[in-house]
């Protein structure tokens, strides 16, 4: 869904989206995802209740004219019928339907909190069960190989980029947004994360050394953004696409291409290495990574548990069984 399409939604839904943006500080992408899910929900309801001709494709159903009364009076059964439609007609996965269920529940929770309705009709709406995939990450040896693969005209910059990814667990958007003014004298880095939420990242010796080496060769003249830490060949703030190409090039040179690794996997790698080798508590890791919920962070503890399971199963004695006496 595009930003300009929000005006085609019912007025009460637009108020909710404004609340998400202004009060909850949700990113534009998140707001648009909620908008898209709610648009489909109300299009389905309008069609299912016979308020539009059956031959009109659901993508062409207009919902800007829906009244507050219509929206306030939906039922739990309406929501389950919609999720069934998403599964049977649109072939949505469990994850996709779970996201839609969350969007509906949170919208009606907003209506309840704002006193538009007395009680949310979908308070007890259950979401489809989803399987959380274990994050893919580089081993310690692979991480070292990746760092050692850095070469070329901008090797100091590129090495610094990889070092910050692998030591601090930064998101791609956070890395390209780093300003010189964000690096403090107490060896900390101010990071602007999701939803414009700030957090402090502590820079270790490897990061400080990499930044120092890069600053010796960082361009100083003719810059479009003088405060940007990482500068492109065009003397502008480096773009996300450029960073992704840098990472892909290093993966290629280190023999790690084609294994499913990416820029975001470097964040997973940092989190996993900190948990496995640093004796880091999940609550501490949550703060380092800037996660909103501890459940998001706990997936890295599952990675460790899975490794323990695999280690036990790899024992050669695992294949032996005691012969039972008759």
Order of alpha helices (4+ residues) and beta strands (2+ residues): alpha-alpha-alpha-alpha-alpha-alpha-alpha-alpha-beta-beta-alpha-alpha-alpha-alpha-alpha-alpha
